[in-house]
Every structure is written in C-alpha cells, then in structure tokens.
Amino acid sequence: MKHKSRGRPPVKEITDSQLNTLKAIRRFANQRGFPPTMKELADILGISHASAHGQVNQLVRKGYL
C-alpha cells in the first residue's frame, strides 16, 4: 500500500510580500536557531502584527511553512 503524505502540496506561486516574509523567517531562524515571534517578524518587515500574521497564515496554507 502506498503511503500518502498529509497536508496540502506546496502551491508554487507566492506574492513578493510572502516571499519577503519567508526569507525574513529563514534568515532569522538561521541566525538565532529559532523562528521569530509575530512581533519580531512584524518589526523586521515594517508591517503590523496583523499583517505579519496574515502573511504567515498564507505561507502555511500554501505549504511553505
């Protein structure tokens, strides 16, 4: 029996702002060993906490996080 992976497969297309968010998360995690909080991410990107949360949610939905 073939095992199917769980969750959605990654969606290939993400927006420029989603890509910037993903890069910021990866950069932070590579430097510190853990991902940023929503507040830290918002501060890094110069956006509101709600916008950072929305970006992360979209990246999760699309399979990138």
N, C-alpha and C positions, 0 to 999 in steps of 0.2 A: 504494500500500500504506500502510495506516495504522500509525503507529509507536506501540507500546505503551510506557508508562512502566515502568521497572523497579522492583522492590520492592513492598512492600505499600502499599495506600492507607491513610491515617490512620484509626485507629479513633476514633470520636467520643468515647467515654466513657473518662475517666481518673479516678482517685481524687483526693480532695482532697490527699493527700500527694504524688501525682505532679504535680498542678497546682502545688503549692508548690515542688517541685523544679524544674519547668520555669521558673517565674517567677524563682527564685533564679539559675538558669543564665543566663537572659536579662538579668537585672539586672546580674550580674557582668560578662557579656560586653559589655554596653552601656557600663559604666563603665571597663572596662580594655582592651577591644578583643580579648579572647580569653576562652574559657570557663575555668571553674575546674578545678583538679585534683580528683580524688575526695576527697582530704584536705580541701581548701578547701571543697568542697561539703558534706562531712560536718560540718565545723566551723560553716559558715553555718547549716545546718539543725538542728544539735544532735543528730545521729544518728551511728551507727557508719559506718566506711568501707564495710563490707559492705552495710549498708542503703542507703547512697548509691549504691553500685554496682548494687544491685538495682533501685532507682528509675530510674536511667539506662537500664538494660537494658530495663525495661518501656516506657519512653518511646521507645526505639529500636524495639522490637518493634511498638509501636502506630503508628509513623510520625511521631512528634513530633520526634525528633532523628535 
